[in-house]
Amino acid sequence: QLKTHVLHLCMEQLDIEMYLTHKNKEDDWEIMALEFVVAEEEALPENFCGALENVFEESAVFVGTDEYPLEGVLTMPNDASRQNRVPACVFVHDFGPYDKDHTLGETKMFKDLAAELAEMGIASVRYDKRIYSYPDAKINTLWDEVVEDALSAVELLTKDERVDEQRVVVVGLGLGAMTAPRIASQSNSSVTGMIMIGGVLDSFIN
C-alpha cells in the first residue's frame, strides 16, 4: 500500500539518493518516510552547466537613493523582450547587514532563488542592504532600513520594458516578509503580489 520514488541528486561534494515513500492511494498522498543515502557519483552531461547558464543573463544595476546608492543584480530570462514581457520579483532582506545574495556562510539564498526563478521565466532584482553598504548610515526607521530601497527596486523593474508591470512581486525574508505589506501598500499599486518567507504572523507591518 506504499509507493517509493528514488531521485538521484548530483551535489557539489557528493551524490545522494532521496527516497520518498508515500501512501499509494489516489486520494491520499501522505508522506510516510523521507531518507537520504550516499550514492555513487554520476557523470553529468557535458553541456549541463552551460545549458543552465544560457537560460538567463545577469547585469549590474543600482537601486536606492542618491545619498545611498546600492549595488544590485538584475537577473533576466533570455527570452524576455518588449513583445514577451515576463513577471518579476524584488528580494527583500531579513534583519541584519546582508549583501545582495543574502550570503550566510556558504549559502547564497537570493542568488540561488534568482537562478531558479529565471529558469522558470521570472526576472528578479537583488541588491546590497543599506546597512551592509553603509554601516555608519543613519537608519532610524523601517523606511530607512528596508522600505525605501525596496520601492526603488520595484520602480527599476516597472520601468524595464521586458517586465510585465502587472506581475511584480515582493519576496521578503524575515524582516522583509514582515514589511512586505507596507512595501506593497506604498508602491502605488506597482506591487501586485507578495511571497513572505519566515515572517512572524502577528508582526506584519502595514
N, C-alpha and C positions, 0 to 999 in steps of 0.2 A: 504493500500500500504506500510505499515511499518511492521517490524518484531522486536520483542524484545527477547533478551536472558537474563536469570537470572542466575547468578553464585553466589553461597554461598561461602564466604571467611571466613575461620576459622583463626582469628587473635589472637595475644597473649593477648590483653587487652579486646577485644570484637569481636563478629562476625558481619559481614556486608554482605549485598547482593548488588551485582553490576547489574544494569540494563543497557544493551547495546541495543540501538534502532538504526536500520539502514533501508535503503530502501530495500524493498522486491523484488529486481529485480536481475536477473542473471548477468546482465552486469553493475550493479551499486550498490555498497555496501556502499554508502556514509553514514557515521555515523551522525545520527540526534541528539542523546542525550546520555549522559553517566551520570548515577546517582548512588550514594551510599547511602544505607539506613541501619540503625542499625537493626540487626536481632536477633532472639532468638538463644541462643548458641546450637550448635550441638555437640554431643559427637563424638570424633574421634575413629577409630578402635584401639583396644588395642595394636596392633603391628605397628601402623602408624609411630611413631618416630623411632622405631627400624629398620623398613624396609628401611627408608631413610638413616640411619646411616650405614647400611650394604652395601650400594651401592659402597662406596669408603673408602679408608684409607688415613690418613694423617701422614706424618713423618717429623721430623725436619731436615733441611738442612742448609748449609751455602753457601752464594754466596759473591761476592765482591772480594776484593784483600787481600793479606797477611797483609797489613797495616790497612785495614778497612774491616774485616770480618763482614758479616751481617747475622743475624738470619732470617731464612725463613721457609716456609712450602711447602712441595711437596704434592699435592693432586692427588691421582691416583685411577682411577676406578678399582674395584676389578677384573674385567675380563681382564685387561691389562696384557700382557705377551710377551715373546720374539716371540711367534707364532702369537699373536694378538696385534700388535702394534697400539697405539692409537694416535690421534692428541693431541697437547699440546699448551699451551699459557703461556706467561710471562706477568704479570701485571706490568705496569709502572706508577708511581705516578704522581700526579698533583704538582703544586708549593707548597712549604712548607714542614715542617717536619712531615711525616706520618709514622705510624707503618705498619707492614706487611698487616694488614687487611684494611688499609686506613680508620681508625676509625675517624668518625666525629660525635660527640655527641653520640647518641645511634645507629648510622648507621655504619655498617662494610661492605662497598661495595665490596671489593675484596674477603672477606671471603664468603659472600653470593653468589657472582658470581662463585667462585671456586666450591662450593657445587652444584649449579645448573648445571654447565658445566660437573662436574663429573657424575651426573645422566644421562647426555647425552653421556657419554663415552669419555669425553675430560679431559685430565690431565692438571695441571697448577702448576706454582710456583709463590709464592708471598713472599716478603721479606721486612724487615725494610729499609726505605730510609736512605741513608748515613748521611744526616744532622739530622735525628732523633736519630740515634745511636751514632753519634759523632758530637755533636753541635759545638765543637771547632775545627773541622777539617778544613783544608784549602781547600775551594771549590771556585775556581775562574772561572770555565768554565762549560758548559753543560756536557762535558765529565766527569768532576769530580762529578757533581750532579746527573746525570741520566745515560748517555750512557754506561760508563764503567761497572757499576754494572748490567745493563740490559743485556749486552753482556755476562757477567759471568753467568747469569741465563739461557740465551739461550744455552750456552755451557753445563751447567748442564743437560738440557733436552736432547740435542742431543747425549749425552754420555749414557743416560739411555736406555737400550735395550728394554724397554717396550714402548718407544716413537717412533712414525713414524717420522724420521728426515726430511721427505719431507713435513710434515704438522705441522710446528712450527710457531705460530702466536704471534705477539706482540699486546697486548691490552693496549692502552695508554689512560690515562685520563688527560685532560687539557694539562699541560706541557708534559706529557707522549705521548699524541696524536701528539703534535707538533714536538716532537723529534723522533717519530716512523719511519719516512722515513730515518733519519740518522742512527738509530739503525739497520734498515734492510740493508742499503747500506754498513755498516761496519761489517756485520755479516758473510762475506764470503759466502753469499747465504744460510746461515743456517735459516734465517727468510724467510718464503715463503708467508706470508700474514700479513696484519695489520688491526686492528679494532681501529678506532680513535673516542674517546668519548669526546665531549665538547672542541674540538680544535678550534682555530681561523683560518679560512680558508686561510687567506693571510699571516699567520705566520708560516707555516710548515717549519721545519729546515732540510735541506738536507745535 
